[in-house]
């Protein structure tokens, strides 16, 4: 009966949604012809957890989301409390009209659950504002509207340190939110002092494949009543959240010094491999790993050279940008409104389909989300995995990721190999929940290179 009720409920909701569109309650620009794929992802639209406190794009007409420090290209979205630093968001709407995009921010605890405090406790100014800075694409095959936002600004700023979610959404005529983008960002109030080293794993069996992050946290005179309960540490590799390390406790406490230097593998990551790259800065000439570029009346078609598995290959030191991406065009003066889009065809030679999981194309370009858009499909005739992504001109790092069944943590080593020599960037985030408060402060942070740079 429960299953029948769930199906009937789903049909009723779907009918209501269509009726609302016809009546103009939900804007028609949310829905598109399925031939061109930009449609609302309704797979879990009505589930309680549909809007997730992660880096997610909910509308397929929204592409090329960039979120970083305003003044630092390829940076993570982390700023210091009370500073003049700002964050920069930009994205494209392929529907190419003008939509009323709103944004707000939500404070979260160290585990990205919404903090039990009121918005006026962490927001100075408006609790909701509209993104008013937009421009139309000029002389491109793919029409789109480019939106951008800089904050904190005169109308909205953060007053507390910690984790935040930036929410971008539309509103229908009933005032209901239609989610568009969520992005993590952090505001640091660095009180604690961090020291860290990244080395090869000290465990003998992992010496050739894993990297160890040994670090200390000096509380610098600030009161910490119960360090094992009040302090929370998060370790990120290449600002990737699906494999973040979030359960570390101090190995030893010596006065004001919290020591996280383990020797049993607790603080180790797989080294992985240097990322593959796609140089799509020009659609006029073939470069890098691009095999050919074609053009029809509506789009560019880019075919890459066939890739192969690197699991058992020797490590090669190829410089990369740690899985990130940069939107850029060499064909026009600027990429924001003159950058083209292309359908890029990926192919990975593989003798047979993998068991107990799926292969995805992963990277910062899609927030390390494993979804239908970047899922690879096995082609039995060609003996390999293939996928086609719609990407804007730029330079992209990516990897072929194995996602085991029933897991949300992607495995880069399965296809790409695993080497302790790999260059990776690690971010350490230290949070404190002061006694008597209802939120986690971000009281220490640092970035560390596996090669000591």
Number of C-alpha atoms within 10 A of each C-alpha: 6 7 8 9 10 11 12 12 12 13 12 11 13 14 12 12 14 13 13 17 17 12 11 12 17 22 17 12 15 18 18 15 8 8 7 9 13 19 18 18 14 12 8 10 14 12 9 8 9 13 19 17 20 19 22 20 22 22 20 20 22 20 22 21 22 21 24 19 20 18 11 11 11 16 13 18 21 19 21 15 19 14 9 9 14 18 20 17 18 18 20 25 22 17 19 17 12 16 18 11 17 19 18 18 22 21 28 22 21 25 13 16 15 16 19 12 14 10 16 12 11 19 20 17 14 13 16 13 14 14 15 14 11 17 16 18 21 15 11 14 18 20 21 26 21 23 22 18 19 15 16 17 14 9 13 17 19 23 14 21 23 29 26 25 23 19 22 23 19 20 17 15 11 9 10 12 13 21 22 22 23 22 22 23 23 21 22 23 20 19 16 19 16 20 14 19 16 19 19 23 24 17 15 9 9 19 15 17 20 23 28 27 23 17 19 19 21 19 19 11 10 10 10 16 11 11 17 15 11 14 23 23 21 18 25 19 22 21 24 19 19 18 16 16 17 15 11 16 17 19 14 14 15 8 9 16 17 21 18 21 19 18 14 12 16 16 19 23 23 21 26 26 27 26 24 20 19 19 19 28 23 19 23 13 11 16 15 11 16 19 12 14 19 13 13 8 7 12 16 20 18 22 20 18 14 16 16 14 14 15 17 11 10 10 17 11 11 11 12 16 20 23 22 23 23 20 20 22 21 15 16 13 11 12 18 23 21 22 27 29 24 25 18 20 17 19 22 23 16 17 12 12 16 13 8 10 13 18 27 27 24 24 24 21 21 22 21 25 24 22 12 9 16 19 20 22 16 21 16 12 6 13 15 20 24 21 19 20 15 18 17 25 26 20 18 25 21 23 21 25 24 23 20 16 11 8 10 12 18 21 22 23 20 18 20 23 21 24 24 23 21 24 25 23 19 22 18 21 23 25 26 21 21 16 11 6 10 12 23 24 26 29 21 21 23 14 16 18 17 20 14 11 7
